[in-house]
Amino acid sequence: MKKLFLLIAVFFAVQGYGQSVFGYWYGYGNVKIKSSASNYLVEMILQPEKGYVKGVLNYYFKNTYRSVQVKGNYNASTRELNLYNIPVTYFGSNNNMEIDCIMNLRASLRAAKAGSNLVGAFVGLPENRYTCFDINFNLSLNEDASQKDSVLRAIREYKETYQVWTPSASDTLQAVTIQQRKVVNYVVEDEFKKRESVLASEIEVNSDSIKVDFYDNGEIDGDSISVFFNNQLLAFSQRLSTRSIHFNLALDTTKEVNELSMFADNLGSIPPNTALMIVSDGEKQYEIRLSSSLEKNATIRIRRKRK
């Protein structure tokens, strides 16, 4: 009899595991086009209420930061989330970022003991579906940040924000220039292998060498990173700020794809660990928002354009 009650308790515990969308969700959104401009770094803070869901959506795109209130509904039985009428910066906007697409968010909750994810897309309204392409995303729940008081305070103290950031002369100064050579830190290298590497973006460049700069992408909150190139550690314990961590990198031309990864040494005071990475091949510049945690590395793939 005790075993029966135990099995019943376990069954209902598994059934009810992670069925709420409450908390902090982080990840990437991408338009299915061959351009790094399609990369959105997304954060959602959600609070289910009786009959509806409310919250705050924050996202970075190119040099733009947006923070908007969102509202919709969540069906716990089907695990489907819908949020409505969200202004999303159009992926083809010029540097002034003056064009918005009004989109709905549709996502499914995938919950497991290993972690929970919201998988779905921002979808254009019927009248603009052919110009505002779907933005597919996969957001992970940050359980450490998803404390009830923290979530309620973030929603309660929300202020709508729209910022277009262009580096000033002082921002372009380099805090440090890292030489392209392998360094040794057995603790960081071992931990890097244990974490999942998540693809943030894929770019094509016109040169066999690139320049890479890492900045803190918003409020300076103590984020520290280590950087791997083709799985080799180039730098560790580098603190992000408004001044760049600069690399001059020669691509390995024997490889079809070179990979550059950001490893989070910590989460700073505002998790997760986020950075703005600017990649230049001498002709074109790519601005990519990265987010890493203590479980996942952020990785970009670099392809050399065929002549």
Beta strands, then each sheet from edge to edge (+ up, - down):
strand 1: 23-31
strand 2: 39-49
strand 3: 52-61
strand 4: 64-75
strand 5: 80-89
strand 6: 100-112
strand 7: 115-124
strand 8: 135-142
strand 9: 161-164
strand 10: 174-178
strand 11: 196-205
strand 12: 209-216
strand 13: 224-229
strand 14: 232-239
strand 15: 244-250
strand 16: 258-264
strand 17: 273-280
strand 18: 285-292
strand 19: 296-304
sheet 1: 9+ 4- 3+ 2- 1+ 8- 7+ 6- 5+
sheet 2: 10+ 15+ 12- 17+ 18-
sheet 3: 11+ 19+ 16- 13+ 14-
end
